[in-house]
Amino acid sequence: MMNTKKWIATLVGVAVVALCAAYAYAWQPSIEALPSPPAPSTDTALLAQGARIARQGDCMVCHTTANGKPFAGGLPLNTPFGTLYSTNITPDMNTGIGSWPLEAFTRAMRSGVARDGHLLYPAFPYPHFTRMTDEDLGALYAYLMARTPVDAPAHANALRFPLNIRPLVAGWNMLFLERGALPAAAAPATAQSEEWLRGRYLVEGAAHCAACHTPMNSFGAEKHDKPFAGNLIDGWDAPSLNPLSRSPTPWTQEQLVSYLRTGLASEHGAAAGPMLPVTQHLAEVPEADVQAIATYIMAMQPAPGAQPPAGAESLPVAATDAPATSATSVLPADKQRVDPGAALFAGSCAGCHGAAAPMRTIGDRPSLGLSTAVNADSPRNAIQLVLGGNPWGGSNSAHYMPPFADALSEEQIVDVLRYVRGNFTQRSPWPDLPKEVANIRKEAQPK
Amino acid sequence: MINLTVNGVDHALDIDPSMPLLYALRNHLKLNGAKYGCGLGQCGACTVIVDKRPVFSCLMPVSAVGKRPVRTIEGLGTVDKPAPIQQAFMEKQSAQCGYCIAGMVMRAQALLDERPGATETEIREHMQPNLCRCGTHMRIVSAIVQASQTLAGKGASQ
């Protein structure tokens, strides 16, 4: 009897100590609010530097809704853990960050703690922003504080229990947050050119490329043993950057810079899905930044002649649901009348993607045979493009593709994609294409 | 043979399965309301309704239509008895050259069939794919808003 009581007392004691320790770790002090937003800086060079960093980091893509005011937040982010809403980062006193001193802004960017001391969810990529220099954070702060304040209260998050308990993020931080500047690179010193170092700082810091391109573990943290190996984001495949997609023509520095700055690579295709806004903002930073990013990414690529990436060309043709058509040659004209995919392609796609289409012969648009989406291991991005198209980018029509979700049935999309894969690429057919089309259509139209 | 049901009438046509629906409507069925604008799905002049959804008929091969019913502007109303949407386009004098109008009307009709009483914001978003080179978008939007209110009123009185 005495023993049991002693045990319970010990257990309770241990639990209390553990809770106190956890609380002490999770508790962050509030930083005193400014009485009024700081006067916008008049230092134009500083503001320009801040604008450049905001574009490197593409803050707007998450912190602005489709028709919303810039930086006013409210965009729903669908995560495996529930829905989070981005917050207002305009200098509004009550609903934005107008009352935040630089110290609070820096703490949020480096440690994921709001001014009042509550912990921010790591959907906000502070594990990357923690790499940024004081100078860059100061410039970004000045830029944000010079935006037009918008009264836009935060939207309540809809996270699943127990993830809706914010102090638990302290545990996440303990496990996954590596605070402070980037550690020295493991790469040989000879490979660490000035441009490479700059690229590393941008890619790992402000640009937070890994937030989408690195697979996540079950806690939603990036898997550090698989950097840039690709991930699924907003229903799109964020392809592997290491190595970059295997495509008939290898990626080059020049192609990558063109892709990142214009959204179009003449040998690979157009940016789409969540990558399109990234390229639109990188179009506005100095080219040197994008050259540096491309240098760092190109340096990750395996040497030419190295073994092909896992999964590449490993699908035996016979083991997949091969299309009725020949996978290697264009069908003779008389056979096209009976191939539903060919007829659909001729009617729906050839106007832009046919060999003689004006859309092909002007403006450096690549053949579907070079397209990353059509050559990819997974049909996901190709299906997304057929279903939803690719929206206009301002007055630039280079990316535009109309949506076909209402024109083509699931079966027809399968037929046309089989035809495209079989006739434009040397790759084996996509396995489970009908299932993938059905699933992605369901995701895209949750009606 | 390709079978098409257009404005409630069945047709059997001996045409290439890859022929865009627009060509079949205009050249074979003499329904010249829908227009050829760009052929690239960029302008919306060719918009018709297929199974309740507005589509670019220039990019929809007839083989893709299957059993889905096709509705064109010829199936809406007549000169003597225009449909509410057509009446509103006339009252608001929405057409300038008129080339885009059949497509505009059909895209709008698809929305109003689904949601009579749709708000101006919904209408503007829904009409985004269709362009008017004369720039009469303001009158087009106001005509659709009027038709939307007319149709909502009818729904309410029933």
Contacts between the chains, C-beta under 8 A, distances in Angstrom:
chain1	res1	chain2	res2	distance
A	336	B	18	7.6
A	337	B	16	7.3
A	337	B	17	6.8
A	340	B	17	7.7
A	340	B	63	6.5
A	342	B	18	7.5
A	343	B	16	7.6
A	343	B	17	4.2
A	343	B	18	4.1
A	343	B	61	5.8
A	343	B	63	4.9
A	344	B	18	7.4
A	344	B	61	5.6
A	344	B	63	6.6
A	344	B	64	5.9
A	345	B	18	7.9
A	346	B	18	3.6
A	346	B	61	6.8
A	347	B	17	7.8
A	347	B	18	4.4
A	347	B	19	6.7
A	347	B	20	5.3
A	347	B	59	7.2
A	347	B	60	6.8
A	347	B	61	2.4
A	347	B	62	7.4
A	347	B	63	7.1
A	347	B	64	6.9
A	348	B	59	5.1
A	348	B	60	6.7
A	348	B	61	5.9
A	348	B	64	7.0
A	351	B	39	5.2
A	351	B	40	5.6
A	351	B	41	7.9
A	351	B	58	7.5
A	351	B	59	6.6
A	352	B	40	5.8
A	359	B	40	6.8
A	389	B	41	7.9
A	397	B	42	6.9
A	400	B	42	6.5
A	401	B	41	7.8
A	402	B	40	7.6
A	402	B	41	3.0
A	402	B	42	7.2
A	402	B	56	6.0
A	402	B	59	6.4
A	402	B	129	7.4
A	404	B	59	7.5
A	406	B	50	7.2
A	406	B	53	3.8
A	406	B	54	7.1
A	406	B	55	5.2
A	407	B	50	7.1
A	407	B	55	4.6
A	407	B	56	7.0
A	407	B	59	6.6
A	407	B	60	4.5
A	407	B	64	6.3
A	408	B	60	7.9
A	408	B	64	5.6
A	409	B	64	7.3
A	409	B	66	7.2
A	412	B	64	5.3
